[in-house]
Amino acid sequence: MNDTFSMLLLAWWDAGHADLPWRSSHDPYAIWVSEIMLQQTQIATVIPYYERWMSHFPTIAALAAASLDEVLKLWEGLGYYGRARNLHAAAQTVMTEWGGELPQTAADLQKLKGIGRYTAGAIASIAFDEPVPVLDGNVIRVLTRLTDYDGDVTTTAVKKHLWQLAAEQVPNTRPGDYNQALMELGQQICIPAKPACLLCPLSAHCQARQRGTQLERPVKPPRKNTPHYDVVAGVIWQNGERGENGRFLIAQRPLTGLLGGLWEFPGGKQEPGESLPATLIREIQEELAIEIKVGELLTSIKHAYTHFRITLHAFHASYVTGEPQHLGVSNHAWVTVQDLNTYPFAVTDQKIIASLQAEITS
């Protein structure tokens, strides 16, 4: 690969790249938000979230001044909620330590919470024209096919090699366009199962195409079996009164870890040999130090996370005794169904809410 490589790629980009809302902005903050949202999320999913976010939080100052609940509510449904928490925290850092202006180099950007080497490279090259590389799944696929590289891309040594290879190719002029072109090539042309090699501007330089190894690159180890867990949650009614005016307990998850800061119907994972009602009683005692009586099943929900799958069983329950304590939660609240739209919930809990609302109105 040489200068011809970048020239061909930029010519392809100039001939008609995707028209995306963040590409019409030169605001570093807007570029930062888009890059965070695009981590592990499809473009089509991101677009409406990005547009709502920029309308609600048009500046770093607006984001920094918001509450975490407000931030998470706007992010609700986009997943990987640590991105939202880190974006919020980083905005506050920018206001207090960087004079309200986003740092302009990849090295300084990585000092902010939630910005790693890839995101820093994307922001620095696109917003500030710094000639630094990016390396995501799309870029890895393009580079390993172009060079017919057969190293295991999940290993540290191979990742280091690919970062170096990516750095060697970034041009000093238009590095942001080059990096976006490289990523878009992986998204649209050099796709995993059926690469459109006849449409690729780099096909004449692709060693994997010449050797017929496109589908063997990049090299990854076999996937491990995904574990499954049964999980319980309780709609814990305060006074036994159900319906629109009945009050029930919701809890805020710890601010760190999976779904940190989101609200939920409290509960937890079933232990071996334990019945689902017994699991709920134990989990509520461990998390909130209150006693409950478990009623009938409301709904069961299947959901897949990145590394595991769950079946969530939501039960009606009645509060019996005890003052709620925050042993395994950050906060709690007694609410009605009408109150729920002010709290951010994960997808599984939104489905519990939908079942609860349907039951109440039926």
C-alpha positions in Angstrom: 0.0 0.0 0.0 1.2 3.5 -0.8 0.0 7.0 -1.8 -2.0 5.6 -4.6 -4.1 3.7 -2.0 -5.2 6.9 -0.3 -5.8 8.7 -3.6 -8.1 6.0 -4.8 -9.9 5.8 -1.5 -10.5 9.6 -1.4 -11.6 9.7 -5.0 -14.2 7.0 -4.2 -15.3 9.0 -1.2 -15.6 12.2 -3.2 -17.7 10.4 -5.8 -20.6 9.9 -3.4 -20.2 9.1 0.3 -23.2 8.6 2.6 -25.1 11.7 3.6 -25.3 11.5 7.4 -26.4 14.3 9.7 -23.1 14.6 11.6 -21.2 14.9 8.4 -22.8 18.3 7.7 -21.4 19.7 10.9 -17.9 21.0 11.7 -18.7 21.2 15.4 -16.2 19.0 17.3 -18.9 18.3 19.9 -21.3 17.0 17.3 -18.6 14.8 15.8 -17.7 13.5 19.3 -21.4 12.7 20.1 -21.8 10.8 16.8 -18.6 8.8 17.3 -19.7 7.7 20.8 -23.1 6.7 19.6 -21.7 4.8 16.6 -19.7 2.5 18.9 -21.2 -1.0 18.6 -24.4 0.5 17.1 -25.8 0.6 13.5 -25.9 3.9 11.7 -29.7 3.7 11.0 -30.3 3.2 14.7 -28.1 6.1 15.7 -29.5 8.8 13.4 -32.8 9.6 15.3 -31.0 9.4 18.7 -28.3 11.8 17.4 -30.8 14.3 16.1 -32.8 14.2 19.4 -29.6 14.5 21.4 -28.3 17.5 19.5 -31.7 19.2 19.8 -31.8 18.6 23.5 -28.1 19.1 24.3 -26.8 21.4 21.6 -23.6 22.3 23.3 -21.1 20.7 25.7 -22.2 23.2 28.4 -25.8 22.0 28.0 -24.8 18.4 28.4 -22.6 19.1 31.4 -25.4 21.0 33.2 -27.9 18.1 32.7 -28.7 15.5 35.4 -27.6 11.9 34.8 -31.3 10.8 34.8 -32.0 13.3 32.0 -29.0 12.1 30.0 -29.9 8.4 30.4 -33.6 9.0 29.6 -32.6 10.6 26.2 -30.2 7.6 25.6 -32.9 5.1 26.6 -33.0 2.2 24.2 -29.7 2.9 22.5 -27.9 0.4 24.8 -24.3 0.3 26.2 -25.3 2.9 28.7 -21.7 3.4 29.9 -21.3 5.5 26.8 -23.9 8.0 28.0 -22.5 8.1 31.5 -19.0 8.7 30.2 -20.1 11.3 27.7 -21.8 13.2 30.5 -18.8 13.0 32.8 -16.4 14.0 30.1 -18.5 17.0 29.2 -18.3 18.1 32.8 -14.5 17.6 32.7 -14.3 19.7 29.5 -16.2 22.5 31.2 -14.0 22.5 34.3 -10.6 21.6 33.0 -10.6 22.6 29.3 -12.4 25.9 29.3 -15.5 24.4 27.6 -13.5 23.5 24.4 -12.9 19.9 23.3 -9.2 19.0 23.2 -7.8 19.1 19.7 -5.3 16.2 19.7 -5.8 12.5 19.9 -3.5 12.3 22.9 -5.4 14.9 24.9 -8.8 13.5 23.8 -7.8 10.2 25.4 -7.6 11.9 28.8 -11.4 12.2 28.7 -13.6 9.5 30.1 -14.9 7.1 27.5 -12.6 8.2 24.7 -10.1 5.4 23.7 -7.6 5.4 20.9 -10.1 4.7 18.1 -12.6 7.4 19.1 -9.8 9.9 19.8 -8.4 9.2 16.3 -11.7 9.7 14.7 -12.5 13.0 16.4 -9.0 14.4 16.0 -8.8 13.6 12.3 -12.3 14.6 11.4 -12.7 17.7 13.6 -9.2 18.9 13.7 -7.4 17.4 10.7 -4.8 15.6 12.8 -3.2 12.8 10.7 -3.9 10.0 13.2 -5.3 6.5 12.4 -8.5 4.8 13.4 -9.0 1.0 13.8 -12.4 -0.4 14.3 -13.9 -3.7 13.0 -14.5 -2.3 9.6 -11.0 -1.0 9.2 -9.5 -4.2 10.5 -11.5 -6.2 7.9 -10.3 -3.9 5.1 -6.6 -3.9 6.1 -6.4 -7.7 6.7 -7.9 -8.3 3.3 -5.8 -5.8 1.5 -2.7 -7.4 2.9 -4.1 -10.9 3.2 -2.9 -10.9 6.8 -3.6 -14.2 8.7 -2.8 -13.2 12.3 -5.5 -13.6 15.0 -6.9 -10.1 15.2 -8.1 -10.6 18.8 -4.5 -10.8 20.1 -2.5 -7.8 21.4 0.4 -8.3 19.1 -1.7 -8.4 16.0 -3.7 -5.4 17.1 -0.5 -3.5 17.6 0.6 -4.5 14.1 -2.7 -3.3 12.6 -2.5 0.0 14.4 1.0 0.6 13.0 -0.2 -0.4 9.5 -3.2 2.0 9.8 -0.9 4.8 11.0 1.4 4.4 8.1 -1.4 4.9 5.6 -3.0 8.1 7.0 -2.3 11.0 4.6 -1.3 14.4 6.0 -4.0 16.1 3.9 -7.7 15.2 4.5 -7.0 12.6 7.2 -10.6 12.9 8.4 -12.1 12.2 5.0 -9.6 9.3 4.5 -10.5 7.7 7.8 -14.2 8.1 7.2 -13.7 6.6 3.7 -11.9 3.6 5.1 -14.7 2.9 7.6 -17.4 3.4 5.0 -15.6 1.1 2.6 -15.8 -1.6 5.3 -19.5 -0.8 6.0 -20.7 -0.8 2.4 -18.3 -2.7 0.2 -15.8 -4.8 2.1 -18.5 -6.4 4.2 -18.1 -9.7 6.1 -20.0 -12.4 4.2 -20.4 -11.1 0.7 -17.8 -8.4 -0.1 -18.6 -6.4 -3.3 -15.1 -6.7 -4.7 -16.2 -5.7 -8.2 -17.3 -2.3 -6.8 -14.2 -1.8 -4.6 -11.9 1.1 -5.6 -9.0 -0.9 -4.0 -9.7 -4.3 -5.6 -6.6 -4.1 -7.8 -4.4 -3.8 -4.7 -6.2 -6.4 -2.6 -4.1 -9.5 -1.9 -6.9 -11.5 -0.4 -9.0 -11.0 -3.6 -6.1 -12.1 -5.7 -5.6 -15.2 -3.6 -9.3 -15.9 -3.0 -9.1 -15.6 0.8 -11.5 -12.7 1.3 -13.9 -14.8 3.5 -11.0 -16.1 5.6 -10.0 -12.6 6.7 -9.9 -11.3 9.3 -8.8 -14.4 11.4 -10.7 -14.8 14.7 -10.9 -17.7 17.1 -14.2 -19.7 17.2 -17.0 -18.1 19.2 -17.7 -19.5 22.7 -21.1 -20.7 23.6 -23.2 -17.9 25.1 -24.4 -18.6 28.7 -28.0 -18.2 29.6 -29.4 -17.1 33.0 -32.8 -16.9 34.5 -33.5 -13.6 36.2 -36.4 -12.3 38.3 -37.9 -8.8 38.8 -40.6 -7.7 41.1 -43.4 -5.1 40.7 -43.7 -4.6 44.4 -47.0 -2.9 45.3 -46.8 -0.7 48.4 -50.2 -1.0 49.9 -51.6 -4.0 48.0 -53.6 -1.6 45.7 -53.0 -2.2 42.0 -54.0 -0.1 39.1 -53.4 3.4 37.8 -53.3 4.9 41.4 -51.3 2.1 43.0 -47.7 2.8 44.0 -44.9 0.3 43.5 -41.1 0.2 44.0 -38.5 0.9 41.4 -34.7 1.0 42.1 -31.8 2.7 40.5 -28.9 0.4 39.5 -25.4 1.2 40.9 -23.8 3.9 38.8 -21.0 1.5 37.6 -21.4 -1.8 35.8 -24.0 -3.1 33.4 -26.8 -0.7 32.8 -25.4 1.6 35.5 -27.6 4.4 36.6 -30.7 3.1 35.0 -33.9 2.4 36.9 -35.4 -1.0 37.1 -37.9 -3.3 38.8 -35.6 -4.8 41.4 -34.5 -8.4 41.4 -31.6 -10.5 40.3 -30.2 -13.8 39.0 -31.5 -17.2 40.1 -29.1 -19.5 41.9 -28.9 -23.3 41.3 -31.7 -25.2 43.0 -33.7 -22.0 43.8 -37.3 -21.4 42.8 -38.0 -18.1 41.0 -40.2 -16.7 43.9 -37.4 -17.7 46.4 -34.9 -15.9 44.2 -37.0 -12.7 44.2 -37.5 -12.8 48.0 -33.7 -13.2 48.5 -32.6 -10.6 46.0 -35.0 -7.9 47.4 -33.7 -8.7 50.9 -30.1 -8.4 49.8 -30.6 -5.3 47.7 -33.1 -3.3 49.7 -33.5 -5.1 53.1 -37.2 -5.3 52.9 -39.6 -8.3 53.0 -42.1 -9.1 50.3 -44.8 -11.6 49.4 -44.5 -12.9 45.8 -47.7 -13.1 43.7 -48.4 -14.2 40.2 -46.2 -14.0 37.1 -46.7 -10.8 35.1 -44.5 -11.6 32.1 -41.4 -13.4 30.9 -38.9 -11.7 28.6 -36.0 -13.1 26.6 -33.1 -10.8 25.9 -29.6 -11.1 24.6 -26.6 -9.1 25.8 -23.2 -9.1 24.2 -21.8 -12.0 26.2 -24.8 -13.7 27.7 -28.6 -14.2 27.3 -31.3 -14.0 29.9 -35.0 -14.9 30.5 -36.4 -12.2 32.8 -39.5 -13.3 34.9 -41.4 -10.4 36.3 -43.7 -11.1 39.2 -46.3 -9.1 41.0 -45.4 -8.8 44.7 -46.6 -7.1 47.9 -44.5 -5.0 50.3 -44.7 -6.6 53.8 -42.2 -4.8 56.1 -38.9 -3.0 56.4 -37.5 0.4 55.5 -35.8 0.3 52.1 -32.0 0.5 52.3 -29.6 1.0 49.5 -27.5 -2.1 49.9 -27.3 -3.2 46.2 -28.9 -0.2 44.6 -28.1 3.6 44.3 -31.7 4.9 45.0 -35.3 3.9 45.2 -38.7 5.4 44.6 -42.4 4.6 45.1 -44.1 5.5 41.9 -47.3 5.1 39.9 -47.5 4.0 36.3 -47.9 7.6 35.2 -44.6 8.5 36.9 -42.5 6.0 34.9 -41.9 8.3 31.8 -39.6 10.5 33.8 -37.2 7.6 34.7 -34.7 6.0 32.3 -35.2 2.2 32.0 -33.4 -0.6 30.0 -35.2 -2.4 27.2 -36.2 -5.4 29.4 -37.8 -3.1 32.0 -39.6 -1.1 29.3 -41.2 -4.4 28.3 -42.3 -5.0 31.9 -43.8 -1.5 31.9 -45.7 -2.3 28.6 -47.1 -5.5 30.1 -48.1 -3.7 33.3 -49.8 -0.9 31.4 -51.7 -3.4 29.3 -52.8 -5.3 32.3 -54.0 -2.1 34.1 -56.0 -0.9 31.1 -57.5 -4.2 30.1 
